[in-house]
């Protein structure tokens, strides 16, 4: 169930009502009853996409649950290592098969063809289970935390099942750590008007970002990227900038809605975005963009590989390795690898030149924000294009293809620019001046903004229940 679907509008209030009815009528069994309610809802909602996928979800849950218990009980260091490798391999296997099998077979076939072999390795036509990268990494992070002694193995099967499958975050995150989410699952929860109000605010803003910003920008982006040879360089450049805001509105919109639904149910999920396009470096960008994944990669890839503790050369190697993993996590395509490598190289250069810290001088900050935005936009071209060659052709076309700017219609362009300006103003007011109309202390102003957002969603939103971009990962 996606938060921008009509199904969500009528189904979530029912879930909300049942959940708090259980909390109210069974106070002595509040934790167990409410968790089982959420667990049942999570699995039923996930099964609606494809019932078979619940078997994959259940298998990953079982492997990490029993693997963590086995690791925690093992006294010999060698036995612990064997168990963690077996459990980690079992956890990653479905992800490797569903997401990377075809990619790896294409590489193998290409290499064999160069030496005259034609093996004809069969491909797989299975659809990738929704959110498999997210819940796999969440379960794998828990397993590693238990192995490292950072978190005690969870013995309650039902609590752990809910940790892996919690429906607000299963499709596109955020990726929660066990130390953040499991204590909330195990703790008693009751309705909080303050949390519910914050949840509704986040839902409203997330819907605006998705329906008015992302889906509106997608109309222009999809048209240009479908046939880039037919459009001028200025149109290609504008489509690249539009996609930069589209993916932000799409992914941040989902994250805010997931956090909002979590707040309505009494949970505090990690904030995934903090005005990323105000970053003055790529290093800072990754502290503000997809924060839960950045944290996961730092804790479970960068630091275990040695981090910055073993000399400059290995530090830069670890940075590139981490971003290579980040690119692969996003998709089985060379475009995502190139996208990750671009970010890794730039962040490595920033560290080498001492540019990873935010400067104090405001004109310098402004200039570096523009440069960082340009680098991020360039990298997004590889992320969006179907192939590396197509991305290179688009970049070349920006500078070489003459012609007028493509404008689908004046009204469409006005709405598109309005969406971008709204995001820029909001991010600057929150990120620079720490002011948000959503939380304005003046009741009339705050409620006026709520009404304005709702009207914008109803009048200008693209109400077609389109899938979120990151649900494909």
C-alpha positions, 0 to 999 in steps of 0.5 A: 500500500503506497501512501499516495494511493486512494486505497491508503485514504480509506484503509489507514483510518481503519487500521488506525481505529483497530490498532487503538481499539486494541490498545484501549480494550486490552490494557493488560496485554497492550504491547502484545496485542498492538504488536500482533495487530501491526504485524498482521496488517504489515504482512497482509499489506505486503501480501497485497503486492504479491503473496509469494513475496511474503515468503521471502520476507519471512525467510530473511526474518527467520535467518537473521532471527535464528542466526543472531541467537546462534551467534549470541550463544556461541562461545568460540570466536571461530564458531561465531565467525562461521555462524555470522557468515552463514547467516549473512550469506543466507540473508543476502542470497534472496537479494542477490538472486532477485536483484543481481542475478541477471546483471551478473549473468550479463557480465559473465556472458559478455566476458565469455563472448570475448573469448569465443564462448556462447554459454547461453546462460538463462535469465530470470523474469521474476519481479523484484520484491518491493522493498527487498533492499530496505528490509534486507539491510535492516535485518543484516544491520541487526545481525551485525549489531548482535555479532559485535555485541552492540545489541542483545539478540531479540528472543521474542519472535513476534517482536522481531517479525514486526521489526523487519516488516513494519509496514510504514517503512518496508517499501522505501525505508527509512532503514531503522537500527535495532537499537532505535526501533525494537525498544519502541516495539517492546515498549507500551504505546498509547495515543498521543495527540501531540505525536498524532498532530506531528504525524498529520503535518508530515503526511500532508507535507509528504503528499505535497512533495510527492503529488505536487512536486515529484509527479508534476516534474515527472511529466517533463522529465519522462518526456525528455528522457524517453527521446533525448535526441529530439530535444535541445541542450537547454531542454536536456539541462532543464530535465536534469535539474527537474529530475534532481527535484523530482527524486527529492520530492518523491523520496523525501515525500515517502520518507516524511509520510512513513515517519508521519504514519509511524508517529500516528501509531506512536513510533518515532522513525529516523528522519531521512532528509535534512534539506540536502540541496543546501549542502556545501559539499558532497560529504555534507550532502550525504549527511543530509540525503537518505540519512538512514542508508548513509548511517548504515553504510558508515556503520556496516561498510566504511568503519568495518573496512577500516574507516579513516584509521589506517592511513590516507590511502586506505581511507580513500579506498574505503570511501570508494568501496562504500560508494560502490556498495551504495551504487550497487544497492540502488540497482543492478546496472552500470549507471548506478555504479557510475553514480556511486563512483562519482560521489565517492571520487568527489568525496575523496577529493574533498577529504584530500583537499580539506573541503569536507567541512562547511565554510563560515563565509556566506558568499563562499557557502553560497558558491559551494552550494551551487557547485555541489548542486551541479555535481549532484545534478550531473550524477543524477543523469547517470542515475536516471538514464537507462545506460551509461552511454545514454547518460553520456549522450545526454551530457554531451547533448546539453552542450551540443544540441541546438534548438529552443527550450521545450515547453509542454504548455504555459500552465504546466510550466507555471505549476512545475516552477511553482513546485520547485520554488515551494521546495526551495523556499521551504528548505531555506526557511527551515535549514537556514532560518529554522522556521516552518509554517507547518509548526508556526506558533500562530494558529491562524497562519499554521492552519491557513498553511494546512488548508493551502497545502491541501488545496494545492494537492487537490487542485494541482496534484497528479492523483494517479497513485504512481509508484515511488521511485525508491520502491524499485530498490 
